[in-house]
Amino acid sequence: MVMSPAFIRSLLLTSTFSFASPLVLIGIVLALLSAIAQIPLMTAIAQVAAEKLLQFLAVFGSGDSFQGALVIGLTCGLVGALFDAYAFYRHQNLRDS
């Protein structure tokens, strides 16, 4: 079975976007919590929420929140690549029959 360049390109793009999406979402949430912390009455709530998010990420990173974010990103990238491969396989089977 010969893999077409379009399939490889699709697989790389899908895995890249699937990897980057959760990292961007985590970054946006942390940035919003940082911005909310600038509001005088919301400081404590935003700091607690950011701390809880970093603790959640640390669970997946063996104590390091950055590694946790990378693990979540890599997992999402793998799932995206698997889904793209499955969609390609199904498209080939449906087109042949």
PyMOL commands that set and color helices and strands:
alter all, ss='L'
color gray80, all
select helices_A, chain A and resi 5-36+40-60+65-96
alter helices_A, ss='H'
color red, helices_A
deselect
rebuild
show_as cartoon
